[in-house]
Amino acid sequence: MNEHLDGSQELIVVDNASTDSPGAAAGEWKGNHRFLALDDNLGFGRASNEGVRAATQPTTVLLNPDTELLDAGLDRLADAAAGRWALVGPRVLNADRTVQPSASGPEVGPWPWVRALVPAALQPEAVREHTEPYRLERRVRVAWLTGACIAAPTAVLRGFGPFDPALRMYGEDVDLGLRAAAAGVPSWFDPTVCRVVHHGQGSSPIAYGSREGWRPHGTLNWRAALRRAYGSRREWLAWRALRLNLRLRLITKTLLGRAGERDRAALAAALAADPPPRLPDR
């Protein structure tokens, strides 16, 4: 942040009762900052909500601590969110600079089945817009955005929570996008304004014992968010489409000698994610 931003931005760091003294790192920010030290680990969603409540600027960017800025685009991201009165997410990259899945098309209806049956490389752009929009080079409306980096008007975020406290960790970004859409607030993926590296899965080894240990819990939360938004029948069909997608992907990668731990863990988690928890109505 010190390298790419001018210091006019307000930094709010929420510490979930950690033991590695992040307050010192927060104090190195060249602009104004606030450090909120929580007495207990409230989980990602509730801690993020505390930060949004403390924000004093009209637009807020929710940014994971395991992200890395590559340019000065965070201001442009915030401006895009303010101008559209929407949730807006940037291009998110892995540590090796490959594209990270950071935006999703519709989770119910025919598009999940298209995503499962037609490899992304064979999909025309007009189809990919509804299946894997994070691969596009242009702005597109999506169903939800990864919680690693989301910009929105602060009032919008506060109106939604932004995250549901019932989802302690994983799935809260899916739920936010679905609830926002139901309330008339769109989500936009815009790779033209900003690039952010998300190193990812920093909390999973601590909470679940391995980098892929989050997947069973995360898949259950995904199902719970969809079930609350769309009902049990449509959610069940979406779950079946996900299972087919992951199964075919694993088969293909195995034949090509490219299958790895992540692919097997994702399929195992999808197969085992039953029954989903019931979220309270909001």
C-alpha positions as CSV (number, residue, x, y, z in Angstrom):
1,M,0.0,0.0,0.0
2,N,2.8,2.4,0.8
3,E,4.4,1.8,-2.5
4,H,1.3,2.2,-4.7
5,L,-1.2,4.5,-2.8
6,D,-0.7,8.2,-2.0
7,G,-1.7,8.0,1.7
8,S,-5.0,9.8,1.4
9,Q,-6.9,6.5,2.0
10,E,-8.1,5.5,5.4
11,L,-6.8,2.2,6.6
12,I,-8.8,0.1,9.1
13,V,-7.2,-3.1,10.3
14,V,-9.4,-5.5,12.4
15,D,-7.4,-8.1,14.4
16,N,-9.2,-11.3,15.2
17,A,-7.3,-11.8,18.5
18,S,-4.1,-12.9,16.7
19,T,-0.7,-13.5,18.2
20,D,1.6,-12.0,15.6
21,S,1.3,-8.3,16.5
22,P,-0.3,-6.9,13.3
23,G,-0.7,-3.5,15.0
24,A,2.9,-2.7,14.3
25,A,2.5,-3.4,10.6
26,A,-0.7,-1.3,10.5
27,G,1.2,1.6,12.1
28,E,3.6,1.6,9.1
29,W,0.9,2.9,6.8
30,K,1.8,6.5,5.7
31,G,-1.8,7.7,6.0
32,N,-4.4,7.7,8.7
33,H,-5.2,4.3,10.2
34,R,-7.3,2.7,12.9
35,F,-6.4,-0.6,14.5
36,L,-9.3,-2.6,16.0
37,A,-8.1,-5.3,18.4
38,L,-10.8,-7.8,19.1
39,D,-10.9,-9.8,22.3
40,D,-11.9,-13.0,20.6
41,N,-11.6,-14.5,17.1
42,L,-15.1,-13.6,15.7
43,G,-14.4,-15.1,12.2
44,F,-13.9,-13.4,8.9
45,G,-17.4,-12.1,8.4
46,R,-18.1,-10.6,11.8
47,A,-14.6,-9.0,12.0
48,S,-15.1,-7.5,8.5
49,N,-18.4,-6.1,9.7
50,E,-16.6,-4.4,12.6
51,G,-14.3,-2.7,10.1
52,V,-17.1,-1.5,7.9
53,R,-18.9,0.0,10.9
54,A,-15.7,1.9,11.8
55,A,-15.2,3.3,8.3
56,T,-15.6,7.1,7.9
57,Q,-15.3,7.3,4.1
58,P,-18.2,7.1,1.6
59,T,-16.7,4.1,-0.1
60,T,-15.0,1.0,1.4
61,V,-12.8,-1.6,0.0
62,L,-12.8,-5.0,1.8
63,L,-9.3,-6.3,1.4
64,N,-7.9,-9.6,2.8
65,P,-4.6,-9.4,4.7
66,D,-3.0,-11.9,2.4
67,T,-3.4,-9.6,-0.7
68,E,-0.7,-7.6,-2.5
69,L,-1.3,-4.5,-4.6
70,L,0.4,-4.3,-8.0
71,D,-0.7,-0.8,-8.9
72,A,-2.6,2.3,-7.8
73,G,-5.9,1.0,-9.0
74,L,-7.6,0.6,-5.6
75,D,-8.8,4.2,-5.9
76,R,-10.2,3.5,-9.3
77,L,-11.9,0.4,-7.9
78,A,-13.6,2.5,-5.2
79,D,-14.7,5.1,-7.7
80,A,-16.2,2.4,-9.9
81,A,-18.2,1.1,-7.0
82,A,-19.4,4.6,-6.0
83,G,-20.4,5.5,-9.6
84,R,-22.4,2.3,-10.1
85,W,-23.7,2.1,-6.5
86,A,-22.7,-1.6,-6.7
87,L,-20.3,-4.2,-5.4
88,V,-17.2,-4.2,-7.7
89,G,-14.3,-6.6,-7.8
90,P,-10.9,-6.3,-9.6
91,R,-8.8,-8.8,-11.5
92,V,-7.4,-11.2,-8.8
93,L,-4.2,-13.1,-9.5
94,N,-2.5,-16.0,-7.8
95,A,1.1,-15.6,-6.5
96,D,2.4,-16.9,-9.8
97,R,0.3,-14.2,-11.6
98,T,-2.1,-16.7,-13.1
99,V,-5.7,-15.7,-13.0
100,Q,-7.6,-16.6,-9.9
101,P,-11.3,-17.5,-9.9
102,S,-12.8,-14.3,-8.3
103,A,-16.2,-13.9,-9.9
104,S,-19.0,-16.3,-10.7
105,G,-21.8,-16.4,-13.1
106,P,-25.3,-17.6,-12.1
107,E,-25.3,-20.5,-9.6
108,V,-28.7,-21.9,-10.5
109,G,-30.5,-22.6,-13.8
110,P,-28.8,-23.8,-17.0
111,W,-25.5,-22.1,-16.7
112,P,-23.9,-24.3,-14.0
113,W,-24.6,-27.3,-16.3
114,V,-23.0,-25.5,-19.2
115,R,-20.0,-24.8,-17.0
116,A,-19.8,-28.5,-16.0
117,L,-20.2,-29.9,-19.5
118,V,-18.3,-27.5,-21.8
119,P,-14.6,-26.8,-21.1
120,A,-13.9,-23.1,-20.6
121,A,-11.4,-23.2,-23.5
122,L,-14.2,-24.2,-25.9
123,Q,-16.7,-21.6,-24.7
124,P,-17.3,-18.5,-26.7
125,E,-17.0,-15.2,-24.8
126,A,-20.7,-14.7,-24.7
127,V,-21.1,-18.0,-22.9
128,R,-18.1,-17.6,-20.6
129,E,-19.7,-14.4,-19.4
130,H,-22.2,-16.6,-17.6
131,T,-20.0,-19.5,-16.6
132,E,-16.5,-18.2,-15.8
133,P,-16.6,-14.4,-16.1
134,Y,-13.3,-14.0,-14.2
135,R,-11.5,-15.0,-17.4
136,L,-12.8,-12.1,-19.4
137,E,-10.8,-8.9,-20.1
138,R,-13.8,-6.5,-19.8
139,R,-16.3,-5.4,-17.2
140,V,-19.2,-7.8,-16.7
141,R,-22.1,-8.2,-14.3
142,V,-21.7,-11.3,-12.1
143,A,-23.6,-13.3,-9.4
144,W,-21.0,-12.7,-6.7
145,L,-17.4,-11.7,-6.1
146,T,-14.6,-13.1,-4.0
147,G,-14.4,-11.6,-0.5
148,A,-10.6,-11.1,-1.0
149,C,-11.2,-7.7,-2.5
150,I,-14.6,-6.0,-2.9
151,A,-15.4,-2.3,-3.2
152,A,-18.8,-0.8,-2.5
153,P,-20.4,2.3,-1.1
154,T,-20.1,2.1,2.7
155,A,-23.8,2.7,3.2
156,V,-24.5,-0.3,0.9
157,L,-22.2,-2.6,2.9
158,R,-23.7,-1.5,6.2
159,G,-27.2,-2.1,4.9
160,F,-26.3,-5.8,4.3
161,G,-24.2,-6.4,7.3
162,P,-22.2,-6.7,5.0
163,F,-21.6,-10.4,5.9
164,D,-24.0,-12.8,7.7
165,P,-22.6,-13.6,11.2
166,A,-24.0,-17.1,10.8
167,L,-21.3,-17.8,8.3
168,R,-18.1,-17.7,10.4
169,M,-15.7,-18.5,7.6
170,Y,-16.1,-19.2,3.9
171,G,-19.2,-18.7,1.8
172,E,-20.0,-15.3,3.2
173,D,-19.0,-13.6,-0.1
174,V,-21.4,-15.8,-2.1
175,D,-24.2,-15.0,0.3
176,L,-23.4,-11.3,0.2
177,G,-23.6,-11.2,-3.6
178,L,-26.9,-13.2,-3.7
179,R,-28.5,-11.0,-1.0
180,A,-27.3,-7.8,-2.7
181,A,-28.8,-8.9,-6.1
182,A,-32.1,-9.7,-4.5
183,A,-32.1,-6.2,-3.1
184,G,-31.3,-4.6,-6.5
185,V,-27.6,-4.0,-5.9
186,P,-25.6,-5.6,-8.7
187,S,-22.1,-7.1,-8.5
188,W,-19.6,-6.2,-11.3
189,F,-16.3,-7.8,-12.1
190,D,-14.0,-5.1,-13.6
191,P,-10.5,-6.3,-14.6
192,T,-9.7,-2.9,-16.2
193,V,-9.4,-0.9,-13.0
194,C,-7.2,-2.8,-10.7
195,R,-5.1,-5.9,-10.2
196,V,-4.6,-7.6,-6.8
197,V,-2.6,-10.7,-5.9
198,H,-4.4,-13.0,-3.5
199,H,-1.9,-15.4,-1.9
200,G,-4.8,-17.3,-0.4
201,Q,-5.6,-20.0,2.1
202,G,-3.5,-18.4,4.9
203,S,-6.1,-19.2,7.5
204,S,-7.0,-22.7,6.4
205,P,-3.9,-24.5,7.8
206,I,-4.6,-22.8,11.2
207,A,-8.3,-23.5,11.3
208,Y,-8.5,-26.8,9.5
209,G,-5.0,-28.3,9.5
210,S,-4.2,-28.0,5.8
211,R,-4.4,-25.6,2.9
212,E,-7.3,-27.6,1.4
213,G,-9.0,-28.4,4.8
214,W,-11.5,-25.5,4.4
215,R,-13.3,-27.1,1.4
216,P,-15.8,-29.3,3.2
217,H,-16.9,-26.4,5.5
218,G,-16.8,-24.0,2.6
219,T,-18.9,-26.2,0.3
220,L,-21.5,-26.6,3.0
221,N,-21.7,-22.9,3.5
222,W,-22.0,-22.4,-0.3
223,R,-25.0,-24.8,-0.3
224,A,-26.5,-23.0,2.6
225,A,-26.3,-19.6,1.0
226,L,-27.8,-20.9,-2.3
227,R,-30.6,-22.8,-0.4
228,R,-31.6,-19.6,1.4
229,A,-31.6,-17.6,-1.7
230,Y,-33.2,-20.0,-4.2
231,G,-34.9,-22.8,-2.2
232,S,-34.0,-26.4,-1.7
233,R,-34.8,-27.7,-5.2
234,R,-32.8,-25.2,-7.2
235,E,-29.9,-25.4,-4.8
236,W,-29.9,-29.2,-5.0
237,L,-29.6,-29.0,-8.8
238,A,-26.8,-26.5,-8.5
239,W,-25.0,-28.9,-6.1
240,R,-25.4,-31.7,-8.6
241,A,-24.0,-29.5,-11.4
242,L,-21.0,-28.7,-9.2
243,R,-20.3,-32.3,-8.5
244,L,-20.4,-33.1,-12.2
245,N,-18.1,-30.2,-13.0
246,L,-15.5,-31.2,-10.5
247,R,-15.7,-34.9,-11.5
248,L,-15.2,-34.2,-15.2
249,R,-12.4,-31.8,-14.4
250,L,-10.6,-34.4,-12.2
251,I,-11.0,-37.1,-14.9
252,T,-9.6,-34.8,-17.6
253,K,-6.7,-33.6,-15.5
254,T,-5.9,-37.2,-14.4
255,L,-5.7,-38.3,-18.1
256,L,-3.4,-35.4,-18.8
257,G,-1.3,-36.1,-15.7
258,R,-2.2,-32.7,-14.2
259,A,-4.5,-33.7,-11.4
260,G,-3.5,-32.5,-7.9
261,E,-4.5,-32.2,-4.3
262,R,-6.8,-29.3,-4.9
263,D,-8.8,-31.1,-7.6
264,R,-9.3,-34.2,-5.4
265,A,-10.1,-32.2,-2.3
266,A,-12.7,-30.1,-4.2
267,L,-14.5,-33.2,-5.5
268,A,-14.4,-35.0,-2.1
269,A,-15.8,-31.9,-0.4
270,A,-18.6,-31.5,-2.9
271,L,-19.6,-35.1,-2.6
272,A,-19.6,-35.0,1.2
273,A,-21.4,-31.6,1.5
274,D,-24.7,-33.0,2.7
275,P,-26.9,-31.9,4.3
276,P,-26.2,-28.2,4.2
277,P,-26.8,-26.1,7.4
278,R,-29.9,-24.0,7.5
279,L,-29.3,-20.3,7.7
280,P,-31.8,-18.0,9.5
281,D,-33.9,-15.8,7.3
282,R,-32.7,-12.2,6.9
